[in-house]
Amino acid sequence: MCGIVGYIGDKEAFPILIKGLKRLEYRGYDSAGVALLNGNTVLYKRKGKVSDLEEHIGSQEVSGKIGMGHTRWATHGEPNDVNAHPHKSFNDKFIVIHNGIIENYARLKEKLIGRGYEFDSETDTEVLANLIEYIYLKGDVTAELAVRLALSKVFGAYGLVVMCKDEPDKLIAARKGSPLVIGVGKGEYFLASDATPIVEYTKSVIYLNDGDVAVIKKNELKLKTIDNEILTPEIQELSLDIGEIDKMGYEHFMLKEIYEQPKAIADTFRGRINSDCTNIHLGGLHAVWPDLENARRIIIIACGTSWHAGLVGEYLFEEFARIPVEVEYGSEFRYRKPVIYKDDIVIAISQSGETADTLAAIKLAKEAGATVLGICNVVGSSIPRETDAGVYTHAGPEIGVASTKAFTAQVTVLTMMALKLARKKYQISEDQFNHMVKELTLIPEKIEKALELNDHIKAIAELYKDCTNALYLGRGFLFPVALEGALKLKEISYIHAEGYPAAEMKHGPIALIDKEMPVFIVATKDSSYEKIVSNIQEVKARNGIVIAVVTQGDDTIKHMADHVIEVPETPEHLAPLLTVIPLQQLSYHIAVMRGCNVDQPRNLAKSVTVE
C-alpha cells in the first residue's frame, strides 16, 4: 500500500523523487523519505506528508543522479521518523525501500541479533536490509546475489528497491505480490509502484512479475528470476495521460472523479456497444463464453467498494441470466474452505488489480479448476495477468482513496456481461435486450443531469455535517447503493454510518431512530416502491429525519421526507449507476465541511496490497 519511486540517469534525482512521491501519496501518507547516492549516502525521512519531508530537508544536500523515495502506510511499527523508509543496514552498506509484509521477519530478526546486528526501527523492512547485508558481507558476493539469496529466505509479499553503497551505479528492484513498474527512458530508468510518477517522463514501461529481479544501471537493465534465470523484458506502452493525474482545477481529486463518471461510463462501454444498441462485444471474454454459458454458478470476489459493485452484479446476473451468484469478500474466501466446482465462474473485481486478498482468492479458485475472470481498471496489473480472461474498465486513474468512478465503471461492466450472457442463454428477448442496452447508453447523460443538483446537495450536507451517526436504507438493486453510501460517509468524514436493506430495519436498526438520526433512503420508483414508502413512514413515525433519493417528479415521497434529491428516471436494473451519485456528493461535502482530508482519509490507502 506504500508508494515507491526510484531514478537512475543523468538528471538530478531529487526533484523527480519528490514529484513522484507527491503523485504516489494517495498510496500512503503516514511518513515519507528519500535516499540519494552522490559519492556519499544522503538519507532524509519524516513522519507525515511529503510536504513535511520537504520542509525538513530545506536547503540541505540533495545532489545525486541515483536515488529512491518512499511514502508509507504503516504495517509494522507506528508512523514516526524512525520507522519511515528508506532503511539503512547496520553497517551502512545497503539502503532499502519496501512495500509489503515479510511474514517471517521476527525469526530472521532474532537470528540477526544473535549475530551482532542491532535495530533502530520496529519494521520488517530493516530486517530485510540487514539480512541482505549479512549475506553480502559473510559470503563476499555481489549486491545482486545478496538480494536474490536474501529473498529466497523470506516469506511474504514485497515490492522493493535496493541501493548498495559499494556499488553506487545501480538500483536493484524485486517484486512478489506487490506491484513495481520500470519506466524506460534514454539513458535513464524510473521505478515506481504504479505508473503515475512515470508518465510525464516516458510512455515505455516494464511491469515486473512475481519473482522478477531487475538490476538497473543508467544505460542497462538486466531482468532475471530470483533463481538467476535470465528473462527478456517486455516493454509496453502506457495509455495514461499526464492530465488524468492532475486535479484540473478541482479542489480535490475525489470531486474531479465524481464529475468524471459520465465520461468513465461512456469510455467503458465505448467500442463494446454497437451504434444501434443491438450487440455487446466483450473481446476479453471471447474465449470463455462457452464456460460462462454453461456455468453452474458465478462467484464474485472483491473487497470494499468493489464488493458493493459485486452485489449489484449478483442482482443483474440472477435477474437476467438466471445463474445463481455468490458474492464473497476476498479476505474471508481465502481463509475458509470454500466449495468450488470446475464449472464455476469466478469473477474477481478490483480497481487497482493488485488487491492482495483478491489475488490470493484467485489463486485458490484456479487451483480448484474454476474459470477465473477479472474486472479491473489498471492495465498491466496483477489480476489481468493471473486470470483466464477479463474486462478492463476504462475509468482512468482514480487518485482519491474513496472510490467513486471505479464503482460505476465496474457496475457498467457487470451490466454488459449480464445482458450479453442473458441474451446468449435466451433468457431475455431481443427487444428487452436492445431496450436495456439503449438505456445503459443514456446513463452518462442522466448522470450529467444528476450532477446539476450539487448546490442543493451541498445545502443538505450543511444541515447534517455534525451528526455522529447515520443510517442508509435501500431495497433490491438499491440495497448495495445504501451500503456504498454508508461506506463513503465513513471513509472520508469519519461519521459512523450503516447500510441496511430497508425491510431489515424492523429487525434491529429501527431502535436507533430518533430526531437526531439522519436516515438516507434510496427510493426511486421500482418494483419495491410501495414497500420503501412504508419504510419511510415507519421512520417518520419515530421522529426520524429522512433524506430520500427519488425519481424525478415523485410527489408521494416529497410530501413525506424532510429532503428529497431527484434523479432522472431509469430502469431499476440501472438505478445504482444514478442513485449513487448524490450519495457520493453528500459524503464529499460533509467531509469538506468537517475539515477532513478528503483525498487522503486517515488510516486508509488506495491500493490494499498487504493483508
Backbone torsions as a table, in degrees:
resi	resn	phi	psi	omega
1	MET	NA	-10.6	179.3
2	CYS	-79.8	168.7	178.5
3	GLY	-108.9	134.1	-179.0
4	ILE	-120.3	138.0	173.9
5	VAL	-144.7	142.9	178.8
6	GLY	-148.0	158.1	179.3
7	TYR	-148.6	142.8	168.6
8	ILE	-145.6	130.1	-178.0
9	GLY	169.3	-150.9	-177.5
10	ASP	-100.5	-5.8	179.3
11	LYS	-87.9	162.4	169.6
12	GLU	-67.8	128.2	-172.8
13	ALA	-75.6	-34.9	-168.7
14	PHE	-57.3	-48.8	179.5
15	PRO	-60.1	-36.0	178.7
16	ILE	-67.0	-41.2	-179.4
17	LEU	-65.9	-45.7	-178.2
18	ILE	-64.7	-44.9	177.7
19	LYS	-61.7	-40.8	178.4
20	GLY	-63.2	-40.6	178.2
21	LEU	-63.7	-36.9	177.0
22	LYS	-65.7	-38.0	176.4
23	ARG	-64.8	-31.8	-174.5
24	LEU	-96.9	2.4	-172.3
25	GLU	-64.1	-21.9	176.7
26	TYR	-65.5	-17.7	179.9
27	ARG	-85.3	-16.8	-178.8
28	GLY	176.8	135.7	-173.4
29	TYR	-149.7	30.7	173.8
30	ASP	-79.6	-33.0	-179.2
31	SER	-164.3	168.1	-178.9
32	ALA	-151.0	157.0	178.8
33	GLY	-162.5	160.7	175.9
34	VAL	-136.4	153.1	173.0
35	ALA	-135.3	139.4	-178.5
36	LEU	-132.6	148.0	172.1
37	LEU	-114.0	123.4	178.7
38	ASN	-141.9	38.7	-169.5
39	GLY	99.9	-40.9	170.5
40	ASN	-116.7	169.8	176.1
41	THR	-95.5	125.7	177.5
42	VAL	-115.1	124.7	-176.6
43	LEU	-138.3	129.6	176.4
44	TYR	-133.3	138.3	174.9
45	LYS	-153.2	152.7	-172.3
46	ARG	-154.0	141.7	170.4
47	LYS	-65.2	145.4	175.9
48	GLY	105.6	-154.5	-174.8
49	LYS	-82.1	171.0	175.7
50	VAL	-62.0	-33.2	177.7
51	SER	-62.9	-33.8	176.1
52	ASP	-66.4	-38.5	176.9
53	LEU	-63.8	-45.8	178.7
54	GLU	-58.0	-44.4	179.8
55	GLU	-63.2	-39.9	178.4
56	HIS	-63.4	-41.2	-177.6
57	ILE	-70.0	-43.0	178.6
58	GLY	53.6	-122.8	-177.5
59	SER	-101.7	16.8	179.3
60	GLN	-69.3	169.6	-175.7
61	GLU	-62.3	126.8	178.4
62	VAL	-138.2	22.1	-179.7
63	SER	-78.0	156.2	179.5
64	GLY	143.4	140.9	-177.5
65	LYS	-108.4	13.7	171.9
66	ILE	-142.0	132.8	-177.8
67	GLY	-173.3	175.1	180.0
68	MET	-153.0	155.2	-179.1
69	GLY	-140.0	164.1	-173.2
70	HIS	-151.5	137.3	169.8
71	THR	-121.5	129.3	-161.5
72	ARG	-107.6	142.8	163.1
73	TRP	-117.0	113.5	-165.7
74	ALA	-63.9	133.8	169.0
75	THR	-118.6	-63.8	176.9
76	HIS	-99.7	113.8	178.1
77	GLY	93.6	139.0	-178.0
78	GLU	-65.4	159.5	176.3
79	PRO	-69.5	113.5	174.1
80	ASN	-156.9	178.6	-177.0
81	ASP	-63.0	-39.9	-174.9
82	VAL	-69.8	-41.2	-178.1
83	ASN	-79.3	-11.6	177.6
84	ALA	-63.1	150.2	174.4
85	HIS	-90.3	158.8	1.5
86	PRO	-72.8	162.6	177.0
87	HIS	-117.4	134.5	175.1
88	LYS	-90.7	151.0	171.4
89	SER	-78.5	166.2	-171.9
90	PHE	-57.9	-40.0	-179.4
91	ASN	-99.0	16.8	174.2
92	ASP	64.9	19.8	-179.1
93	LYS	-82.4	-30.8	-173.6
94	PHE	-128.9	149.1	171.3
95	ILE	-127.4	135.1	-173.7
96	VAL	-132.9	137.9	163.1
97	ILE	-117.8	148.5	-167.1
98	HIS	-154.2	135.2	171.0
99	ASN	-117.7	130.0	-178.7
100	GLY	129.5	-166.2	179.6
101	ILE	-137.0	128.1	172.5
102	ILE	-91.7	106.4	-169.6
103	GLU	-70.0	-30.7	-178.4
104	ASN	-101.2	28.2	-176.0
105	TYR	-64.3	-35.4	-176.2
106	ALA	-63.4	-43.7	179.3
107	ARG	-66.7	-41.5	177.8
108	LEU	-64.1	-40.3	179.8
109	LYS	-62.4	-43.1	179.8
110	GLU	-60.5	-41.6	179.0
111	LYS	-65.8	-40.3	-179.4
112	LEU	-68.4	-37.8	175.8
113	ILE	-61.1	-39.8	177.3
114	GLY	-63.7	-18.8	179.5
115	ARG	-105.1	17.9	171.4
116	GLY	97.0	1.9	-179.0
117	TYR	-80.8	141.8	175.7
118	GLU	-116.2	151.6	-174.8
119	PHE	-124.9	141.1	177.8
120	ASP	-96.5	-35.2	-171.2
121	SER	-106.5	175.8	175.2
122	GLU	-98.8	9.1	-168.6
123	THR	-88.8	154.9	171.7
124	ASP	-73.2	-23.7	-177.6
125	THR	-67.3	-39.6	177.9
126	GLU	-63.4	-33.8	175.6
127	VAL	-61.8	-43.2	179.8
128	LEU	-64.0	-42.8	178.3
129	ALA	-59.5	-42.7	-178.8
130	ASN	-73.6	-33.2	176.1
131	LEU	-63.8	-43.4	177.7
132	ILE	-60.4	-45.5	-178.7
133	GLU	-64.2	-42.3	-179.5
134	TYR	-59.2	-45.9	178.6
135	ILE	-64.6	-39.7	-178.7
136	TYR	-61.9	-46.5	-175.9
137	LEU	-77.5	-42.6	-176.8
138	LYS	-70.6	-39.3	-174.8
139	GLY	-90.9	-7.2	-177.3
140	ASP	50.5	55.2	-176.9
141	VAL	-118.2	174.2	176.9
142	THR	-73.4	162.3	177.7
143	ALA	-60.5	-41.5	-180.0
144	GLU	-60.0	-46.4	-179.1
145	LEU	-66.0	-38.6	177.9
146	ALA	-60.6	-40.7	178.1
147	VAL	-64.8	-47.2	-177.9
148	ARG	-64.6	-40.5	178.7
149	LEU	-66.7	-39.4	178.4
150	ALA	-63.4	-42.6	-178.4
151	LEU	-67.5	-24.6	176.7
152	SER	-72.1	-12.6	-178.0
153	LYS	-104.5	-4.3	-177.3
154	VAL	-105.5	151.8	174.4
155	PHE	-117.3	140.5	179.2
156	GLY	131.5	-155.9	-177.5
157	ALA	-120.2	146.7	177.7
158	TYR	-158.2	145.1	159.7
159	GLY	-129.3	118.0	-173.2
160	LEU	-141.2	155.7	174.1
161	VAL	-129.0	137.3	-174.4
162	VAL	-127.5	137.0	169.8
163	MET	-119.1	142.8	177.7
164	CYS	-117.2	125.8	-178.3
165	LYS	-60.6	-32.5	-178.6
166	ASP	-80.2	-15.8	179.8
167	GLU	-128.8	71.1	-167.9
168	PRO	-79.9	12.2	-178.0
169	ASP	-107.0	13.7	-174.7
170	LYS	-148.7	158.3	167.7
171	LEU	-117.3	143.0	175.8
172	ILE	-118.0	126.7	-177.8
173	ALA	-125.1	148.6	179.1
174	ALA	-149.4	155.1	-177.0
175	ARG	-141.6	136.6	166.6
176	LYS	-152.5	105.1	175.9
177	GLY	78.9	1.4	179.0
178	SER	-139.7	127.4	-165.3
179	PRO	-68.2	145.2	171.1
180	LEU	-144.5	137.5	177.6
181	VAL	-129.9	142.2	179.6
182	ILE	-112.9	124.2	174.5
183	GLY	-89.8	132.4	-175.3
184	VAL	-104.4	115.2	176.5
185	GLY	-112.8	-167.6	176.9
186	LYS	-93.5	106.1	-177.4
187	GLY	69.5	24.6	179.0
188	GLU	-159.6	156.0	176.3
189	TYR	-135.2	149.7	178.3
190	PHE	-123.3	144.7	177.2
191	LEU	-124.4	145.0	176.8
192	ALA	-163.6	160.8	177.0
193	SER	-78.6	-18.3	165.3
194	ASP	-151.4	178.4	-168.1
195	ALA	-78.9	-8.4	-172.8
196	THR	-59.4	-35.9	178.0
197	PRO	-79.4	-10.4	-171.3
198	ILE	-97.0	-29.6	-165.6
199	VAL	-60.1	-29.9	-179.0
200	GLU	-78.7	-8.0	-178.8
201	TYR	-109.1	-32.0	-178.7
202	THR	-159.8	152.3	175.0
203	LYS	-103.7	-4.5	-177.7
204	SER	-96.4	123.1	-175.3
205	VAL	-136.8	157.8	173.6
206	ILE	-123.1	122.5	176.2
207	TYR	-91.7	121.7	177.2
208	LEU	-73.3	141.4	173.8
209	ASN	-97.4	165.3	177.1
210	ASP	-58.0	133.7	179.9
211	GLY	88.0	-1.4	178.7
212	ASP	-80.7	144.1	172.3
213	VAL	-129.0	127.5	179.2
214	ALA	-113.0	131.5	174.6
215	VAL	-110.9	115.6	-165.7
216	ILE	-120.8	122.0	166.8
217	LYS	-111.8	172.0	-172.7
218	LYS	-66.6	-24.5	178.9
219	ASN	-119.4	16.3	-174.0
220	GLU	-155.4	139.9	173.7
221	LEU	-134.7	125.9	174.7
222	LYS	-114.7	130.8	-179.0
223	LEU	-118.4	131.5	-179.7
224	LYS	-150.3	173.8	175.2
225	THR	-89.4	170.2	176.0
226	ILE	-58.4	-30.8	-179.5
227	ASP	-87.5	11.2	173.5
228	ASN	77.8	20.3	173.4
229	GLU	-79.4	125.3	-177.3
230	ILE	-72.6	133.2	-179.7
231	LEU	-116.9	154.5	174.6
232	THR	-99.0	117.0	-178.5
233	PRO	-62.9	138.3	176.1
234	GLU	-104.0	110.8	-178.6
235	ILE	-87.8	126.6	180.0
236	GLN	-116.1	161.5	-178.1
237	GLU	-101.9	127.5	177.3
238	LEU	-73.7	136.9	172.9
239	SER	-96.3	-6.5	-178.5
240	LEU	-67.3	138.6	177.5
241	ASP	-110.6	143.6	-176.4
242	ILE	-58.6	-32.9	-179.8
243	GLY	-64.6	-23.5	-178.2
244	GLU	-72.5	-16.7	-178.9
245	ILE	-111.1	18.5	171.4
246	ASP	-108.9	158.1	-178.8
247	LYS	-74.9	-18.2	175.1
248	MET	53.5	40.7	175.7
249	GLY	91.7	-11.9	176.9
250	TYR	-77.4	152.1	-178.9
251	GLU	-68.8	-34.5	-179.2
252	HIS	-138.4	154.9	175.1
253	PHE	-61.6	-38.3	-178.0
254	MET	-60.6	-43.0	178.9
255	LEU	-63.6	-43.8	177.3
256	LYS	-57.7	-43.1	-176.1
257	GLU	-73.2	-30.0	171.9
258	ILE	-61.0	-44.7	-178.3
259	TYR	-76.1	-15.4	178.0
260	GLU	-82.8	-4.4	-173.1
261	GLN	-63.0	-38.3	174.8
262	PRO	-56.4	-42.9	179.4
263	LYS	-69.6	-41.1	-178.5
264	ALA	-61.7	-42.0	179.2
265	ILE	-68.4	-44.6	179.4
266	ALA	-62.3	-41.1	178.5
267	ASP	-65.8	-30.8	-179.3
268	THR	-72.4	-34.9	177.0
269	PHE	-97.1	-8.8	179.3
270	ARG	-62.7	132.4	-178.8
271	GLY	82.3	-8.2	179.9
272	ARG	-108.8	-23.0	176.1
273	ILE	-111.9	127.6	-177.5
274	ASN	-74.8	169.8	-168.8
275	SER	-64.2	-31.3	-179.4
276	ASP	-97.8	12.2	173.6
277	CYS	58.9	36.9	179.5
278	THR	-111.0	1.1	-178.4
279	ASN	-153.4	146.7	172.5
280	ILE	-119.4	126.7	-179.6
281	HIS	-114.5	116.4	177.4
282	LEU	-120.1	85.0	-172.5
283	GLY	-58.8	-32.4	-178.6
284	GLY	-67.7	-13.0	-179.7
285	LEU	-108.4	3.5	-173.0
286	HIS	-53.0	-44.4	-174.2
287	ALA	-72.8	-16.8	-174.1
288	VAL	-111.6	6.8	-179.6
289	TRP	-58.5	-39.2	176.6
290	PRO	-59.8	-39.4	177.8
291	ASP	-64.7	-41.0	179.2
292	LEU	-62.8	-45.6	-177.3
293	GLU	-65.3	-27.7	-177.1
294	ASN	-105.0	13.1	-176.1
295	ALA	-64.2	138.3	173.4
296	ARG	-70.3	-39.8	177.9
297	ARG	-162.2	169.4	175.9
298	ILE	-117.0	132.0	173.9
299	ILE	-113.5	122.3	178.2
300	ILE	-103.5	127.4	-177.8
301	ILE	-119.3	130.8	-178.2
302	ALA	-166.5	178.2	176.9
303	CYS	-138.0	150.0	173.0
304	GLY	59.9	-134.6	-179.4
305	THR	-58.8	-36.3	178.5
306	SER	-63.2	-31.3	176.2
307	TRP	-66.0	-39.2	176.8
308	HIS	-64.3	-40.2	174.9
309	ALA	-60.8	-39.0	177.9
310	GLY	-62.1	-35.4	176.8
311	LEU	-64.3	-40.3	174.5
312	VAL	-61.4	-41.0	177.8
313	GLY	-59.7	-37.7	177.3
314	GLU	-58.5	-47.6	178.1
315	TYR	-60.5	-42.0	-176.5
316	LEU	-66.5	-49.2	-177.9
317	PHE	-65.3	-40.6	-178.6
318	GLU	-72.6	-38.2	-179.8
319	GLU	-66.5	-47.6	-172.9
320	PHE	-92.1	-49.7	-172.5
321	ALA	-92.0	-12.0	177.9
322	ARG	58.5	41.5	174.7
323	ILE	-114.6	131.5	178.9
324	PRO	-65.2	141.9	-175.2
325	VAL	-130.2	138.4	169.5
326	GLU	-119.6	137.1	178.7
327	VAL	-112.9	121.9	-172.0
328	GLU	-120.6	142.6	166.2
329	TYR	-72.5	130.2	178.0
330	GLY	-56.1	-38.4	-176.0
331	SER	-67.7	-27.7	178.2
332	GLU	-89.4	-38.6	-176.7
333	PHE	-57.5	-40.5	-173.1
334	ARG	-77.0	-18.7	-174.4
335	TYR	-108.3	14.8	168.6
336	ARG	-125.7	-171.0	-178.8
337	LYS	-111.0	78.2	-176.6
338	PRO	-68.9	147.5	175.7
339	VAL	-85.9	116.2	-178.2
340	ILE	-124.8	126.0	179.1
341	TYR	-99.9	156.6	-178.4
342	LYS	-66.4	-22.9	178.7
343	ASP	-99.3	17.6	170.2
344	ASP	-79.7	148.8	168.5
345	ILE	-108.1	124.4	177.3
346	VAL	-107.7	125.4	179.3
347	ILE	-112.3	117.9	178.2
348	ALA	-100.4	127.8	-177.6
349	ILE	-117.3	129.2	178.7
350	SER	-159.3	129.9	176.5
351	GLN	-60.6	-51.0	-174.0
352	SER	-77.9	-26.5	-172.4
353	GLY	76.2	10.5	-176.1
354	GLU	-126.7	6.0	-175.3
355	THR	-60.0	119.9	-170.1
356	ALA	-60.9	-46.8	-177.9
357	ASP	-65.5	-37.8	178.9
358	THR	-67.6	-39.8	177.6
359	LEU	-63.7	-39.9	178.6
360	ALA	-65.8	-37.8	177.9
361	ALA	-65.8	-37.4	176.0
362	ILE	-58.8	-45.8	-179.7
363	LYS	-60.4	-42.8	179.4
364	LEU	-61.9	-44.0	-179.1
365	ALA	-66.1	-39.7	179.6
366	LYS	-66.3	-38.8	178.9
367	GLU	-63.2	-29.1	178.7
368	ALA	-82.5	-5.1	175.8
369	GLY	92.4	6.2	179.5
370	ALA	-74.5	156.6	171.4
371	THR	-82.7	126.0	-173.7
372	VAL	-115.3	125.4	179.3
373	LEU	-113.0	155.2	179.3
374	GLY	-123.8	144.3	169.4
375	ILE	-126.3	112.9	179.2
376	CYS	-150.9	173.9	-169.5
377	ASN	-108.7	-13.3	-170.8
378	VAL	-112.5	111.6	177.9
379	VAL	-64.2	135.1	178.5
380	GLY	87.5	-1.1	-179.3
381	SER	-77.6	177.8	-170.0
382	SER	-71.1	-39.9	-175.5
383	ILE	-61.4	-44.8	176.1
384	PRO	-60.0	-30.3	-179.8
385	ARG	-79.5	-26.0	-176.2
386	GLU	-92.0	-17.1	-175.1
387	THR	-95.5	164.7	-178.7
388	ASP	-76.3	-29.6	-179.2
389	ALA	-166.7	176.2	179.1
390	GLY	173.7	-176.0	-179.0
391	VAL	-135.3	129.5	173.0
392	TYR	-83.0	137.6	161.8
393	THR	-78.6	159.6	178.7
394	HIS	-124.0	53.3	-177.7
395	ALA	-79.4	-15.8	-172.6
396	GLY	79.8	169.8	-177.1
397	PRO	-57.5	135.9	174.4
398	GLU	-113.0	109.3	-174.0
399	ILE	-92.8	-38.8	177.7
400	GLY	-58.4	134.6	-177.6
401	VAL	-62.9	-40.7	178.1
402	ALA	-76.5	116.6	-173.4
403	SER	-72.7	136.1	178.1
404	THR	-129.9	-71.9	-175.4
405	LYS	-69.8	-23.6	176.0
406	ALA	-64.3	-39.5	179.7
407	PHE	-61.1	-51.3	-176.9
408	THR	-68.5	-32.3	176.2
409	ALA	-68.3	-39.7	177.5
410	GLN	-63.5	-43.2	178.2
411	VAL	-63.5	-36.3	177.0
412	THR	-60.9	-45.5	178.4
413	VAL	-63.4	-45.1	179.7
414	LEU	-61.8	-36.7	177.8
415	THR	-63.8	-46.2	178.9
416	MET	-62.7	-42.3	179.2
417	MET	-62.0	-45.8	-177.7
418	ALA	-64.6	-43.0	-179.2
419	LEU	-66.1	-44.1	-179.4
420	LYS	-65.2	-42.2	179.6
421	LEU	-65.0	-40.2	178.7
422	ALA	-61.4	-41.2	179.9
423	ARG	-69.4	-39.8	178.6
424	LYS	-60.9	-35.4	-178.0
425	LYS	-92.1	5.3	-179.6
426	TYR	56.3	36.6	177.5
427	GLN	-88.5	-18.2	173.9
428	ILE	-130.2	155.0	-178.7
429	SER	-76.5	164.5	177.7
430	GLU	-62.0	-40.9	179.8
431	ASP	-64.5	-42.5	179.3
432	GLN	-64.8	-41.4	177.6
433	PHE	-59.9	-50.9	-177.7
434	ASN	-61.3	-39.4	179.4
435	HIS	-62.9	-46.5	-178.1
436	MET	-66.7	-38.2	178.1
437	VAL	-64.2	-43.9	177.4
438	LYS	-59.6	-44.6	-180.0
439	GLU	-63.2	-35.7	177.9
440	LEU	-63.0	-39.4	-179.7
441	THR	-69.4	-16.6	178.7
442	LEU	-87.6	-9.8	-175.9
443	ILE	-60.3	-44.2	179.6
444	PRO	-55.9	-43.2	178.7
445	GLU	-63.2	-38.5	-179.9
446	LYS	-70.6	-34.3	175.4
447	ILE	-65.4	-38.4	175.7
448	GLU	-56.1	-41.9	178.3
449	LYS	-64.3	-43.6	-179.6
450	ALA	-62.9	-35.6	-179.0
451	LEU	-68.4	-18.9	178.7
452	GLU	-68.5	-12.3	-179.1
453	LEU	-88.2	14.0	-174.2
454	ASN	-54.8	-44.8	-178.0
455	ASP	-65.0	-39.9	177.2
456	HIS	-62.2	-42.9	180.0
457	ILE	-67.2	-38.9	178.3
458	LYS	-61.6	-38.7	178.1
459	ALA	-65.0	-38.9	176.5
460	ILE	-65.8	-42.1	179.5
461	ALA	-58.5	-38.9	179.7
462	GLU	-58.3	-35.0	-177.0
463	LEU	-73.7	-26.7	-171.5
464	TYR	-120.7	13.3	-177.8
465	LYS	-65.5	-22.3	-177.0
466	ASP	-101.0	8.8	178.1
467	CYS	-69.3	155.6	-179.7
468	THR	-105.9	-16.2	179.4
469	ASN	-143.6	154.8	176.5
470	ALA	-151.8	150.8	178.9
471	LEU	-120.5	138.1	178.5
472	TYR	-121.7	129.4	-176.6
473	LEU	-127.4	144.7	174.4
474	GLY	-161.3	163.6	178.5
475	ARG	-127.9	153.3	176.2
476	GLY	57.5	-130.6	-179.1
477	PHE	-60.4	-18.0	-175.5
478	LEU	-95.2	-6.8	174.2
479	PHE	-63.0	-46.4	175.9
480	PRO	-59.8	-30.0	177.7
481	VAL	-67.0	-38.7	176.1
482	ALA	-61.4	-43.0	177.3
483	LEU	-61.3	-43.3	-178.7
484	GLU	-67.5	-39.2	177.3
485	GLY	-61.4	-43.4	178.6
486	ALA	-64.3	-41.3	179.5
487	LEU	-62.1	-42.8	-179.7
488	LYS	-60.8	-42.7	-179.6
489	LEU	-64.3	-42.9	178.7
490	LYS	-62.7	-47.2	-172.7
491	GLU	-59.5	-46.1	-167.6
492	ILE	-109.4	-16.7	179.6
493	SER	-113.1	-10.0	179.1
494	TYR	64.2	26.7	172.6
495	ILE	-92.9	132.5	178.2
496	HIS	-68.0	127.2	-178.8
497	ALA	-144.2	146.3	178.6
498	GLU	-132.5	142.0	175.2
499	GLY	-106.9	139.6	-178.5
500	TYR	-141.3	153.8	163.2
501	PRO	-64.8	134.6	-172.7
502	ALA	-58.1	-34.8	-178.9
503	ALA	-68.5	-19.8	179.6
504	GLU	-81.7	-7.4	-177.8
505	MET	-55.6	-39.6	-177.3
506	LYS	-70.9	-11.6	-178.3
507	HIS	-96.5	25.2	175.7
508	GLY	150.5	-60.1	-173.5
509	PRO	-59.7	-24.2	-178.3
510	ILE	-61.3	-21.5	177.8
511	ALA	-65.6	-22.3	-178.2
512	LEU	-82.1	-17.1	-168.6
513	ILE	-76.6	126.9	172.5
514	ASP	-153.2	-171.9	-174.9
515	LYS	-71.0	-7.2	178.5
516	GLU	-98.5	-6.8	-172.4
517	MET	-102.5	107.3	173.7
518	PRO	-72.6	134.0	179.1
519	VAL	-118.2	114.5	180.0
520	PHE	-93.4	118.4	-174.5
521	ILE	-119.6	124.2	177.6
522	VAL	-90.7	110.3	-164.9
523	ALA	-138.8	49.2	176.1
524	THR	-73.1	162.6	-176.1
525	LYS	-73.5	116.9	178.8
526	ASP	-151.9	-165.2	-175.9
527	SER	-68.5	-14.6	179.2
528	SER	-106.4	12.5	-171.2
529	TYR	-57.8	-47.7	-178.0
530	GLU	-62.0	-34.8	179.2
531	LYS	-68.1	-42.3	-179.1
532	ILE	-68.2	-32.3	174.9
533	VAL	-61.0	-41.6	177.4
534	SER	-63.0	-38.5	178.2
535	ASN	-64.6	-38.3	177.2
536	ILE	-62.9	-42.1	178.7
537	GLN	-61.7	-36.7	178.0
538	GLU	-64.7	-39.0	177.8
539	VAL	-66.8	-46.6	-177.8
540	LYS	-64.7	-33.7	179.0
541	ALA	-64.2	-16.2	180.0
542	ARG	-112.2	24.9	176.4
543	ASN	63.8	24.1	177.4
544	GLY	-76.0	156.9	177.2
545	ILE	-96.0	126.8	-177.6
546	VAL	-114.1	122.7	170.0
547	ILE	-113.5	111.9	-172.0
548	ALA	-112.6	136.0	170.1
549	VAL	-95.0	116.9	-171.1
550	VAL	-128.1	167.8	174.8
551	THR	-74.6	139.8	-179.5
552	GLN	-52.3	130.6	179.4
553	GLY	89.9	2.0	179.8
554	ASP	-71.0	114.6	179.5
555	ASP	-95.6	-20.5	-176.9
556	THR	-67.7	-55.9	-177.7
557	ILE	-71.7	-30.8	179.7
558	LYS	-54.5	-35.3	-177.4
559	HIS	-87.2	-2.6	179.6
560	MET	-108.0	-38.4	-173.1
561	ALA	-82.8	158.3	175.1
562	ASP	-74.5	-34.8	178.5
563	HIS	-145.1	143.6	172.5
564	VAL	-126.5	146.7	174.1
565	ILE	-122.1	115.9	-174.3
566	GLU	-94.3	133.8	175.2
567	VAL	-120.5	155.1	-179.5
568	PRO	-59.2	152.3	178.8
569	GLU	-69.5	139.8	176.7
570	THR	-155.3	158.5	177.5
571	PRO	-57.2	145.7	-174.8
572	GLU	-59.8	-27.1	-180.0
573	HIS	-66.8	-25.1	-179.2
574	LEU	-103.7	-3.6	-175.9
575	ALA	-58.2	-32.3	177.7
576	PRO	-56.6	-33.1	-179.0
577	LEU	-66.3	-28.2	-179.7
578	LEU	-93.4	-46.6	-170.9
579	THR	-71.6	-21.8	178.6
580	VAL	-71.1	-23.4	-174.8
581	ILE	-60.9	-53.7	179.5
582	PRO	-63.3	-29.1	177.3
583	LEU	-69.0	-37.0	173.7
584	GLN	-62.5	-44.9	-179.4
585	GLN	-64.2	-42.2	177.9
586	LEU	-58.7	-48.0	-179.7
587	SER	-61.6	-43.0	179.9
588	TYR	-59.6	-52.0	-175.9
589	HIS	-66.4	-38.8	177.1
590	ILE	-61.5	-43.5	-179.5
591	ALA	-63.9	-43.3	178.9
592	VAL	-62.0	-44.7	-179.5
593	MET	-64.2	-26.8	178.5
594	ARG	-87.3	0.1	178.0
595	GLY	76.5	22.8	-178.8
596	CYS	-83.6	154.8	176.1
597	ASN	-81.9	95.4	-170.3
598	VAL	-61.3	-45.6	-175.1
599	ASP	-77.7	-24.1	-177.0
600	GLN	-132.0	67.2	-178.8
601	PRO	-62.8	149.9	-173.9
602	ARG	-59.2	143.6	173.8
603	ASN	68.4	1.5	-177.4
604	LEU	-113.0	152.4	171.8
605	ALA	-134.1	157.9	-173.4
606	LYS	-68.3	-48.0	-172.5
607	SER	-114.8	113.6	-175.1
608	VAL	-90.0	90.5	-174.9
609	THR	-99.8	7.2	173.5
610	VAL	-127.6	161.1	179.0
611	GLU	-73.1	NA	NA
